[in-house]
Amino acid sequence: MKNTKQATRLIYLDSLKYIFCLMIFWTHFTGVFWTMCEVKPDLRTELQALFHPPFSILVDSNLALYGFCILSGYLAAHKKIKSLKDLLIQFLNRYIRFVIPFFFINLIVFITYYTIGFPTQISSQLLHNSWVGTYYNHAPTVGELIKSSLTMSGDLNGPLWMMKYIFGGTCLIFVYNYIRELLEKTANVRNLLIFDFMCLIALLLTFGHLPEPNFFHLLLVLFGVVLMRTDELIKSHCNEFFFFLMAFIPVFLDAGGLNRIVYPFFRDHVPSIANVFIWSPYWVMGFSFFLILGVMNCKLLQKLLSGKLLQALAPTNFSVYLVHFPLITCFSLKLYVLMVNRISYSKEFIIIAVATFIALFITAHLYEQSIGKLQNRLIKRCTLK
């Protein structure tokens, strides 16, 4: 019975991660073709509605990325680390599991650059989008290919920059699990609670003293432990409708409710605290946290996320994340260059969006079935038991 429950949980969590990956893809796609353009292209008003509430949630990569980080930490928090040897093995295994996929996708980008190429420079000028022009603007060397893979940098595949923070966060979780395992053997329950409380306080204080801005994402991974402990405390203590609201309210607030309803209300009635309700990364962190927590305890949402279509697509969530940006900056931009000024921009946008979605599903599936299987075999051979 326990295995069945765990399998069900993995299905809907994989589906949630898949949705998060699609949101990140859509954010980057629309960033290239609309939101990051300094001079906005002539897009029909109906299509511009995609970037306004409530559809604006679909281009909130922060919600998706934060949720992806928290889920990564939550899954790592279930690892049992019983000895120093286990800890070192988990460090090495985790590094291998990150670096091998990094190398393969970077190799694909490397080969693509020297064959069909990335039209980011010409597209940057045509779209008035300096952001897209920062990618693939110099010829990568073999040394850069190896270095960017070993250091898990985003030099060859922009969005992968956050993976090193997920790696670092999960390694810190393994250290926490190891220390906690030692305390469970030697300390009483009170000392265990004190340890957990001190770790939580240290985590919260670190948010105010970040070594560098992107370190925020490492802390989000650590919040996966908080998610696990919170889930253990509240499970079965509230009814289904409560958890449905716990998942729905963050979506409502992120989809415009915070900026358009909550903040104006406090600005007009309690101006002294109105600034608290201005959008910030901390609000989005809360949205992601409670969205996941609600889904984890709402059977209706779990059932929706365990549908046959999502079950079939969800296992490719990591492949989607790996391939989506090179696909946009190569395939999507090549389509754009071919069609620019030949038809209206609105028609271009629709054609490119549909074609890229189709290409994404196909490419992610092919990657999963070919290189994905190869890298998984290599990971299995290289990792230690």
N, C-alpha and C positions, 0 to 999 in steps of 0.2 A: 504494500500500500504506500509506503514511504517513497519507494522508487517512482511510482506512478505520479505521486504529488510533485516530486522534484522534476520529473520529465515535463509535466504540465507547466510548472513554473518557468522552466527554461524556454519553452515554446513561446509563451507570451512575453517574456523578457527579451527574447531574440526579436520578436515582432516589434516591440517598442524600440529597440536599438535600430532596427531596420527603418522604422519611420523617422527616427532621429537622423539617420544617415541620408534619407531622401530629403529631409528639410535642409540639411547642410548642402546637399547637391543643389537644391532649388535656390538657396540663398546665394551660392557662388554663381550659378547660371544667371540669375537676375542681376547680380552685382556686375557681371560683365556687360549685360545688354540693357541695363536700366539704372539700378539704384546707385552704382558707383560712377556713372557718367557725369562729368562736370557740366556738360550741355546735354540736356535730356533729348533723346531722339523723338521724332514725331509719332508717338504711340497713341492709339485711340483711347478715348476716355474710359470706355468699357474695360479695356485691358489694364489701364492704370489702376483700376479698382483692386487689382490683385495685390497692390502694395499698400492698401489702406485697410483699416479694421473692418471686419474681423479676419480678412484673408492675410493681413500683415503677419499673423503668427506663423504662416508658412515660410516666411523669409526671415524668421528670427533664429539665426544660427546659434545665438547664445543659449536659448532654451534647449535646443537640440544638443549642442556641444556640452553644456553643463550636465544635461541628463545622461549623455554618453559617458562622461567622466565619472559621475556618481555611480552609475550602474557598473562600470569597470571596477570601482573600489568595492562595491557591494559584493560582487562575485569573488574578488580576491580575498575578502574578509572571511570567507568560509573555508579558506585553506588552513589545515591543521599543521602547525610547525612545532614538532615535539623535541627537536634537538638542534644544536648549532649546525650540525651537518645538514639536516633538513633545510635549515635557513639558507645556507650557502648554495645548496642544490637548487632551491627555488629561485634565488637570485640569478643563477646561471641559466636555468631553464627559461625564466621570464625574458632575459636578454636575448636568448636565441629565438624565442617566439616572436620577438619584435623585429630583430635585425634581419632575419631571413626574408620575411615579406617585404621589408623596406628595400632590401637589395634587389629583389625581383622587379618591383614596380619602378624603382629608380633605373634599372637596366632597360626596361621598356621605354621609359622617358628618354634615356640616353640614346637608344637606337632610333627612336622616333625623331629626335632632334636632327640627327645626321641623315635621315632618309626623307620622309615627307615634310618634316619641320613643323614649327608652331608659328602661325601668323599673328603673334601677339603684338608685334611692333606696328604693323600696318593697321591692324584692328584698333589699336590704341589711338591712333591718329584719326581714323574714320569715325570711331565711336566717341571721341573726346573723353577717353577713359584712361587716365594715366596709371590707375591701379593695375589694369591688366598688362600694361607695358612693363611692369616691374618683373614679370615672369619670363623665363627663357629668353633673356636679352643678351646672353653671352654663351659661347660654345663651351659646354662642360667638358672637363678632362676626365680621364680614367681615374686619376687621383681623387678628383672631386666626387666621382661616383662612389668610390670605396669609402672615402671619408664621410660623406653625407649619410651613407648606409650605416657605418659603424657608430656614428655619433647620433643617429636618428634626428638629423636636421631636416628642415623643409626646403633645402636649397634646390633640389631637383623636382620636388612635388610639394608645392606651397602648403596645403592644408595639413600635411603630415607633421608640421612643427610641434603639434600638441602631444604627439605620441610619446616623446621623451618625458613629458610631465606625467602622463599616465603610467609609464614605466617606473618613474621615480616614486610616484604615489603608492603604487602597488607594492613596491619593495619596502617602503616604510610601513605599510600595513602588515607585511610578513614579519617585520621586526616587532611590531605591536603584538601580533599573534604569538610570537615566540616568547616574549616577556610575559604575556598573560598566561600562557600555558605553564610557565615556571611558577607563577604566582598561584595558579589553581592547585598546584601540587604542594606548595609550602605555606601559603597564606590563608587567612580566613576570609569570609565573604566581605566583611567590612573593608579590609585592605584592598580587595579586588575592586570594590566600588570606588574607593579613594583613587586608585590607579586610573580607572576609567574617567573619573571626574577631572583629574589633573590633565589627562590627555585631551579632554574636550576643551578645557580652559586654554591650554596651550594652542590648540587649533584655532580657537576663536580669536585669541590675541594676535596670532600670526597674520590674520587677515588685515590687521592694521599696521603691520610692519613687513610688507612684502619685499623680498630681496630685489625683485624686478617684476613688472606687471604680469607677465605670463605665469608667474609662480602661483597665481590665483588658481590655475587649473589643476596644479598638483594638490592644492588644498581641497578642491572639489572632489578629487579621487578619495581623499581621506574621509570625506563626508559619507562615503559608502559604508564605513564602519558605523557612523552615527545612524545611518539608515537601517542597518541590520539590527542594532541595539534597540532602536525605536520600534521597529517592526516586531521584535520579540516582546516588547512591553505592552503594546496595544492590541496585539492579535487577539481576536475573539472577544474584545471588550466593547466593541461598538457594532451597530448594525450595518447592513449592506448599504443603505441609503447614505449613511454618514460618510463612508469611504468613497461612494460615487461623487458626493459633493466635494470631498477632499481632492479628487482628481479633476473635477469639472471647474471648480472655482479658479485654480491657477490658469487653466486654459482661457477662461473668460477674462481674467484680469490681464493676461499677456496679449490677448487678442483685442485690446483697446479699452477694456474695462477700467484699468488702473488710471490711464491718462485721460480718458474721456468722461468717466463717471466718478471714480473715487477721489482723485485729486481735485477736480472742480468743486466737489461737495465740501471737502475740508477747506479749500481755499476761500469759499464763500461763507462757511459757517464757523470753522475753527482755524483761522489763518495762522495762528501761532505754531501749529504742528503740521501745516499743509505741506511743507518741504519734505517731510518724512515720506510722503506718498508720491514723490517724483520718481520716475523710472530710474533704476540703477541696477548694476550687476547683482547686487545683493537681493533685490526683489526677484530677479530672474532665477537666482540660485534657489530661493524659496519656492518659486513656481515649479522648478524641475524636481526638487526634493519631494514636495507634497503630491505632485502629479504621479511620480513613481510609487510613493507610499500608498496612495489611494488605489492605484491599479493593482498593486500587490495584494490588496485585501478586498477587492471588489470582484466577485465571481462573474458578474455581468460583463465587465470590461475585459476580464481574462478570457471569457468565451469569445468576445468579439475579436480579440487579438490572437485567438487560436484558430481562426477560420482557415479553411483549406488553402485559399489563395496566399494568405500571409505565411502559413506553414511552409508552402512551397518556396516563397521568395525570401523569407527571413534568414535562412542560413547563409545567404550571400551578403549579409549586412556589411561585413568587413571588406569584402571584395568591392562593394559599391563605394565604400569610403576610399579605398586604394585607387580605383580607376577613374573616379568621377571628374577630378580636376584636369588631368591630362586629356580626357575625352572632350571636355568643354573647350580647353585652350587649343586643341588641335581640330577635332571634327566639327564642333559647333562654329568655331571662328572661320574655318575653311568654307563652310556653307554660307556664312555671312558674307565673306569676301566675294564669293561667286554670285550672290544675289544683290549685293549692295547697289542701290539706285536703279535697279531694274524693276522692282515692284515696291509697293508701299512698305514702310517699316513695320507696320502692324502685321501685314501678311508674312514678312520675313520672320518676325518674332514668333508667330504661331507655328510656322513651318519648322523653324529651327528648334523650338521647344519640343514639339511632337517627335521630330526626328531624333533629338538627343535623348529623350526619355526612352524611346525604343532601343536606341543604340546602347544606352546605359544598361538596360535589362539584359540585352544580348551579350554585351561585353563582360558584365559581371558574372553571368552564367558561364561563359567560355573561360574566363579567368579562373573561376572556381573549379571547373572540371579539368583544366589543364595545368596551368602553373600552380593553382591553389593546391591541387593534389600532390604535385611534385614538392612544393615547399613544405607541405604537411608531412610527407615522407622524410624529408631532410630533417625537419624539426624532431620527428620521432626518433630518428637515428642519433641526432646530436644531443638530445636531452637525456638527463640522468634520472634514474628511478630512486 
